[in-house]
Amino acid sequence: MRTGLFGALLMVAGLASAGEGGWVDAHLHYVDFMQQSDGSEAMLAAMDEAGVEDAWLFGLPVVKKWQQDAPRRPRYYLGDEAPLYYYSATDDIVAGAVRDLPEDQRRRLAPFISGFNPTDMNAARHVQALIERYPGLWRGIGEVITRHDDLTALTAGETARANHPALMKVYRLAARHDLPVLLHSNLTSLREETPIYLGELEDALRSNPDTRFVLAHAGTSGGVEKRQAPLATLNEIIRALLERYDNLYVDLSWSVREHYLIKDGEPRAAWVALIEGHPDRFVLGSDVVGHFDSIGAILGEYRPLLDALPKPVADKLRAENARALLPERGAVAED
């Protein structure tokens, strides 16, 4: 988390690149891995300071266990070897925070459902129950976490994957309610240098043509890149997927920015060309988790990419695409 003068300068630079319009943060977690949050007041203040007009808002579907033999309470999912487990109350935390806001502030937030076990064949029933409990509130589903290196390894139970039968039922439900699905599905593992999980993603995309998928972090995660070189073929893989599946969109938050999009302050030409070639298919987000003072600094780091794009394309990437992906109204119970 970057703070202080450097962070402030980055934030100002980022806002300067944004032109007349503001941002839509398409990846904002209201809570951290302990299900704690700085609160909606702090979140909205940070959004205002960063020039973020609207945000996709979700909890976290897992919580870190505090084991009795731990020397201290963990603050992050990698804090110790204790497992994580699925935590359905995260959606009620988000719903309560949003519903407590004045109407003008509620309109800035698009809540997503995330608190379900993606390997449980009851998952779609859980999502439907949330829609019935909070009619008109939910605008999407996610972040659904499947392949996610260390996080996958630490999460108790069956390994989640993009084409798990339980998730296939969730995707069909999402299509009926016109809800986009933000899906975290790494393309590869901590040790493999080839996209061994690509087939799982393609199966989900191919089998659910009426569901709009947003691939979190373009199929990457920081844990993978810390252990091996970035996936050399990622740009080509994303290009092929976008051309093959018109129901796929790509989130460029977190690890994809520092390991693929921008090098030494300069955007990589291949990614600029890819975004220009598919201007309606990419979104940006801060990916902060429960603590919001770094939103502006993180978004500011996309300045070189936005400046390298034609203004109409930059405007779509910064805000318009995220707005276009949302349904006009929140989901309500089916007749």
Sequence and secondary structure as in RCSB ss.txt:
>XXXX:A:sequence
MRTGLFGALLMVAGLASAGEGGWVDAHLHYVDFMQQSDGSEAMLAAMDEAGVEDAWLFGLPVVKKWQQDAPRRPR
YYLGDEAPLYYYSATDDIVAGAVRDLPEDQRRRLAPFISGFNPTDMNAARHVQALIERYPGLWRGIGEVITRHDD
LTALTAGETARANHPALMKVYRLAARHDLPVLLHSNLTSLREETPIYLGELEDALRSNPDTRFVLAHAGTSGGVE
KRQAPLATLNEIIRALLERYDNLYVDLSWSVREHYLIKDGEPRAAWVALIEGHPDRFVLGSDVVGHFDSIGAILG
EYRPLLDALPKPVADKLRAENARALLPERGAVAED
>XXXX:A:secstr
   HHHHHHHHHHHHHHTTTS EEEEEEESS TTS    HHHHHHHHHHHTEEEEEEE  SEEE   TT SS  S
STTSSS  EEE THHHHHHHHHHHTS HHHHTTEEEEE  S TT TTHHHHHHHHHHHSTTT  EEEEEE S HH
HHHHB SS   TT HHHHHHHHHHHHHT  EEEE  SS SS SS TTHHHHHHHHHH TTS EEEGGGG  HHHH
HHS   TTHHHHHHHHHHH TTEEEE  THHIIIIIEETTEE HHHHHHHHHSTTSEE    EES  TTHHHHHH
TTHHHHHHS HHHHHIIIIIHHHHHS SS      
